[in-house]
Amino acid sequence: MHIILVSDRLATARSITLNWGHAVLFAGAMFGSVLVLSSFFSYITVRHAAEIRLPFLQDLLRVMNAEESQRSKDFVRENLNAMAIKLGEMQAQLLRLDTIGERLAGMAGVKPQDLKAFEAKSAGRGGPLVLPAAMSATELQRAVDALAHQVEAKSDAISMIESQLLEDRIRKSLLPTSLPVEAQWNASTYGWRVDPFTGERAMHEGVDFVATPGTSVGAAAAGVVISAERHPQYGNMVEIDHGKDLTTRYAHASKIVVKVGQLVKRGQKIAEVGSTGRSTGPHLHFEVRIRGLAQNPDRFLRMAQAGQKQVAHRH
């Protein structure tokens, strides 16, 4: 490549010859200059930008962390407040359980000293409302643990009362305190009497209900039939076991409607009045025995009469 230089200072024009080596050297120098200038300007730009933007980013991150921390604290506080309110409601329910437990205890005949499991009594309470500071998680956990112990104690006490009531109910259901026949039993009472067949003094081990033949005979209490057969003296007889060595007998029936091993309820029909066996006329011979020994049925039957009077008085 030829380059001709023309100038007023030069008397004649000059010619410069450039080969490929000169071109490559020139291009390399230009590329190096551009690279150095670009690196220099990049360094200056990044340094000043970092010095300008870094505090701003730090402040922004600090604000964001503070807001997130506050939201977390507010969320935890709201949950704690909700749990504290629920805890107060449960404590109020426990107070109501106290009242119910004491009523049940009175009904079951449980003595006050037997209810030591109750930690809080249902006495009158009141006063001005003073809101306390919010409970911490530790304080709330302690309150929940204490409440759990109270619930357990009250559950034990109510379970004891329930067991007592159930025991009384079972005991009463197994006592022969229902009239087997809707009639009076003064035809022949329990005790020594003149035997209607021999005319001699003899022991009458039950009471007699005078009723028309076919009258329904009901179980005086719940139990299991242990005998339902014809007896030489009792005639058609049903015997029921009520547990704890307590049995009842129903004799001289015209018809038996239960079988041995059958479970019968209080008042359930077991036979019909008749005059079988050693009998002078239609009636029901009723006995109560403990460990096989005859007892006076009057004390049980009078309880049945008293219960009927109470029912009639209510109506």
Protein Blocks (a to p, Z undefined) as FASTA:
>chain_A
ZZddddfklmbdcdddddfklmmmmmmmmmmmmmmmmmmmmmmmmmmmmmmmmmmmmmmm
mmmmmmmmmmmmmmmmmmmmmmmmmmmmmmmmmmmmmmmmmmmmmmnopafklmmmpmbd
cbdceddddddddddfklmmmmmmmmmmmmmmmmmmmmmmmmmmmmmmmmmmmpccbcfb
dcdfklbccdddddfklopacddfbdcddddehiacddfbdcddfbdcddfklmpadddd
ebjhiacddehiabdcbdehiacdehiafbdcddehjdfbdcddddddeehiacdfklmm
mmmmmmmmmmmmmZZ
